[in-house]
Amino acid sequence: MALRRWHLPLLLAPLLLAAYSRAEPIEGTVVRVVDGDTIHVRLADRVEKIRYIGVNTPEIHHPTRGEEPGGREAAEVNRRIVAGRRVRLELDVRTRDRYGRLLAYVWVGDLMVNAELVRLGYAQVMTVPPNVKHQERFVKLQREAREAGRGLWEWEHGGPRRAPQA
């Protein structure tokens, strides 16, 4: 079968997406904290909804489950870390989820927000291949947070005290 002109973009698309995901980090400013693992970031020419890679926090706006225990605390910790701050977005293999959100490891200076939320106990590891670049780090931090009874893991020991200062 002969290669037709319209085949070329289809063949190149995976290569272009892979190159984009390994490009230099993207920088912007957080303009809204949606919850513990989702933010809106103003980039140069637009605002993007960002979903943190590798972690999951309890919901505060879920359409069927409503508010989950620990959701407000996770959102507040996230807010303390990123609200109004300049952030750097590190992409992985897959750049968007099924809802169109940009998937990223979010950095404030030298602090990876995804990892900090796990370390503090306000996010659980949620690995979705192929985005697994920092999975081992997250798993180690979650084990430590759980053993120490921090954040969400306090519920296993009678409930939360209050969100820590970030």
Phi, psi and omega per residue, in radians:
M1 nan 2.332 -3.096
A2 -1.351 2.543 3.090
L3 -1.357 2.122 -3.129
R4 -1.672 2.809 -3.093
R5 -1.000 -0.669 -3.096
W6 -1.309 -0.231 3.081
H7 -1.241 -0.558 -3.042
L8 -1.004 -0.872 3.105
P9 -1.041 -0.642 3.122
L10 -1.136 -0.662 3.142
L11 -1.276 -0.575 -3.090
L12 -1.487 -0.372 -3.065
A13 -0.929 -0.850 3.127
P14 -1.069 -0.627 3.120
L15 -1.177 -0.720 3.120
L16 -1.147 -0.727 3.102
L17 -1.122 -0.702 3.119
A18 -1.117 -0.723 3.126
A19 -1.137 -0.704 3.134
Y20 -1.085 -0.699 -3.082
S21 -1.228 -0.367 3.122
R22 -1.766 0.114 -3.128
A23 -1.181 3.040 3.084
E24 -0.992 2.593 3.114
P25 -1.013 2.670 3.137
I26 -1.722 2.406 3.135
E27 -2.006 2.560 3.106
G28 -2.903 -3.042 -3.115
T29 -2.101 2.334 3.134
V30 -1.251 2.150 3.140
V31 -1.898 -0.247 3.112
R32 -2.771 2.401 3.003
V33 -1.829 2.007 -3.101
V34 -1.390 -0.837 -3.139
D35 -2.824 -2.735 -3.069
G36 -1.252 -0.351 -3.090
D37 -2.332 0.295 -3.138
T38 -2.450 2.321 3.130
I39 -2.406 2.878 2.987
H40 -1.942 2.305 -3.100
V41 -2.167 2.277 3.051
R42 -1.452 2.040 3.037
L43 -1.674 -3.050 -3.075
A44 -0.939 -0.807 -3.004
D45 -2.092 0.095 -3.083
R46 -2.904 2.972 3.006
V47 -1.874 2.258 3.140
E48 -1.958 2.461 2.993
K49 -1.489 2.159 -3.058
I50 -1.956 2.286 3.044
R51 -1.926 2.197 3.141
Y52 -1.120 2.356 3.109
I53 -1.410 2.451 2.929
G54 1.465 -0.035 -3.095
V55 -2.380 2.817 3.082
N56 -2.506 2.387 3.095
T57 -2.073 2.784 3.107
P58 -1.050 2.572 -3.097
E59 -1.382 2.627 2.985
I60 -2.094 -0.210 -3.120
H61 -2.295 0.545 -3.062
H62 -1.214 2.324 -3.062
P63 -1.136 -0.506 -3.120
T64 -1.954 -0.606 -3.114
R65 -1.574 -0.240 -3.106
G66 1.230 -2.547 -3.122
E67 -1.518 2.268 3.135
E68 -1.689 2.610 3.101
P69 -0.972 2.294 3.121
G70 1.583 -0.132 -3.114
G71 -1.104 -0.804 3.140
R72 -1.152 -0.677 3.124
E73 -1.125 -0.767 3.123
A74 -1.095 -0.732 3.120
A75 -1.121 -0.691 -3.136
E76 -1.163 -0.724 3.098
V77 -1.102 -0.791 3.109
N78 -1.031 -0.776 3.130
R79 -1.024 -0.772 -3.130
R80 -1.096 -0.559 -3.107
I81 -1.409 -0.729 -2.929
V82 -2.026 -0.347 -3.001
A83 -0.939 2.150 3.104
G84 1.281 0.025 -3.055
R85 -1.567 2.729 3.007
R86 -1.376 2.270 -3.119
V87 -2.226 2.757 3.050
R88 -2.011 2.275 -3.109
L89 -1.830 2.098 3.082
E90 -1.817 2.113 -3.122
L91 -1.593 2.864 3.096
D92 -2.129 -2.671 -3.060
V93 -1.137 -0.966 3.122
R94 -1.614 2.201 -3.028
T95 -1.651 -0.335 -3.137
R96 -2.378 2.634 3.062
D97 -1.661 -3.106 -3.069
R98 -1.167 -0.246 3.107
Y99 -1.676 0.036 3.122
G100 1.503 0.058 3.135
R101 -1.295 2.500 3.045
L102 -1.293 2.271 -3.119
L103 -1.688 2.277 -3.055
A104 -2.703 2.696 2.845
Y105 -1.567 2.212 -3.021
V106 -1.859 2.243 -3.095
W107 -2.057 2.364 2.940
V108 -2.015 1.820 -3.019
G109 1.085 -2.195 -3.142
D110 -1.604 0.055 -3.083
L111 -1.696 2.107 3.025
M112 -1.471 2.017 -3.057
V113 -1.085 -0.746 3.133
N114 -0.926 -0.890 -3.104
A115 -1.169 -0.661 -3.128
E116 -1.139 -0.680 3.098
L117 -1.116 -0.654 3.080
V118 -1.199 -0.788 -3.120
R119 -1.027 -0.699 -3.140
L120 -1.353 -0.197 3.105
G121 1.560 0.265 -3.126
Y122 -1.804 0.080 3.048
A123 -2.481 2.572 3.047
Q124 -1.858 2.698 3.099
V125 -1.184 2.336 3.059
M126 -2.448 1.649 -3.094
T127 -1.526 2.209 3.084
V128 -2.205 1.686 3.135
P129 -1.005 2.550 0.234
P130 -1.596 0.116 -3.104
N131 -1.471 1.472 -3.033
V132 -2.215 0.255 -3.017
K133 -0.921 -0.720 -3.065
H134 -1.966 0.315 -3.051
Q135 -0.982 -0.830 -3.104
E136 -1.055 -0.706 3.113
R137 -1.081 -0.787 -3.134
F138 -1.109 -0.753 -3.125
V139 -1.079 -0.759 3.126
K140 -1.098 -0.793 -3.138
L141 -1.130 -0.660 3.120
Q142 -1.152 -0.726 3.113
R143 -1.032 -0.786 -3.140
E144 -1.125 -0.741 3.140
A145 -1.134 -0.720 -3.136
R146 -1.142 -0.794 3.132
E147 -1.085 -0.582 3.139
A148 -1.481 -0.150 -3.127
G149 1.189 0.612 -3.122
R150 -1.540 2.593 2.997
G151 1.009 -2.181 -3.118
L152 -1.024 -0.508 -3.092
W153 -1.255 -0.200 3.042
E154 -1.125 -0.469 3.134
W155 -1.074 -0.489 3.086
E156 -1.242 -0.281 -3.085
H157 -2.098 0.488 3.043
G158 1.904 -0.032 3.042
G159 2.026 2.917 -3.062
P160 -1.383 2.710 2.983
R161 -1.585 -1.337 3.051
R162 -2.824 2.849 -3.122
A163 -1.138 2.340 -3.134
P164 -1.260 2.785 3.028
Q165 -1.294 2.217 -3.132
A166 -1.600 nan nan
